[in-house]
């Protein structure tokens, strides 16, 4: 499994939000590319980048994505946030992203996700399942009127999607631990997919619990605030996932 350090971009800076609320933004770096390079130097196997400006309906930060990807090459970078059509997915990949993550588009037009997988390959397109109040959230998590997580996961899997980033919005940025029940529901609904867990990482014990939960298809976890606030280091987090996977 891979531990993905998170870099959320807002107005050119690396920030973290609490439960997806824009007004809660806390700045952790004025230079996201330098932050990305620091994570790579610490041994990151991959990075998770979200363009919050685009997610909230603002301009995309493609040049910043390009700088981040170049700063850490050959470490792969998966990028989400505001990728709502084929052109946006293509430009994200052209900017250096190894994988583009569809969020709102996956909920509102699942067939497009399937067509992008067919066009670019199953490893280069992922779909985010961001759950808020029991439903898939869209538009920067400001709306939650989509299907349930298992329903959406099953539909996307049937269309050829093989990578899912699953986030419990109520836990994002809280450091309270992953929503294992949600992850189990998604894993059961789409056993052929690879799942990256997101939302709630706050201690090494959370990573250990996740890795030992017996979730089929679990491919990694995202950590943000906990890394920035030094609750554990990136090597410690990756080692915790590796140790549990070996033990299992």
Secondary structure, DSSP 8 states (H G I E B T S, - for coil): -EEEEEEEEETTEEEEEETTEEEEEEEEES-HHHHHHHHHHTT-SEEEEEEHHHHTTS---HHHHHHHHHHHTTSEEEEESS--SHHHHHHHHHTT-SEEEESHHHHH-HHHHHHHHHHH-TTTEEEEEEEETTEE-BTTTTB--S--HHHHHHHHHHTT--EEEEEEGGGTTT-S---HHHHHHHHHHTTTSEEEEES---SHHHHHHHHTS--TTEEEEEE-HHHHTTSS-HHHHHHHHHHHHHH-
